[in-house]
Amino acid sequence: MQVVIGGAYNGKRKFVKEVLLNHGKPHFFEGEIPKNILFSREDIIVIGNFEKMILQKVHLDEEIIAEEIFNKIHQLNQQAQVICVCTDIGRGVVPLLKEERKLRDACGRLYQKLFTQSESVIRVWYGIPQVLKGDGL
């Protein structure tokens, strides 16, 4: 599993597409984790828009949300290569609305799990990639 993180509209997806251009055939999923699809180790699954997944589960505890999503990604990573495109929504700002705080907290908990288990973590800041962990994509 690999993670690419950055702010909104900072070039994360563009970076992933450019890197993957010559590597197999990527499958892109936004706001969902594919299920009931068989993939091979040659397949590259790119998953983004975790905020949408989290908002669908906002009635649950943040840790439970993060654990459920992480477990699904971890299972998928057993079949194929998974790249998670994560939007940094925290940056120390505490949202006023309870639902927005829950979204931020659940994202933070999920991202901690993803970062810990990933082979590489790359931050893209306005189109410039910076490897935080591992060798990159």
Secondary structure, DSSP 8 states (H G I E B T S, - for coil): -EEEEESTTSSHHHHHHHHHTTSS-EEEEES----S----TT-EEEEE-HHHHHHTTTTS-HHHHHHHHHHHHHHHHHHSEEEEEEE---TT---SSHHHHHHHHHHHHHHHHHHHH-SEEEEEETTEEEEEETT--
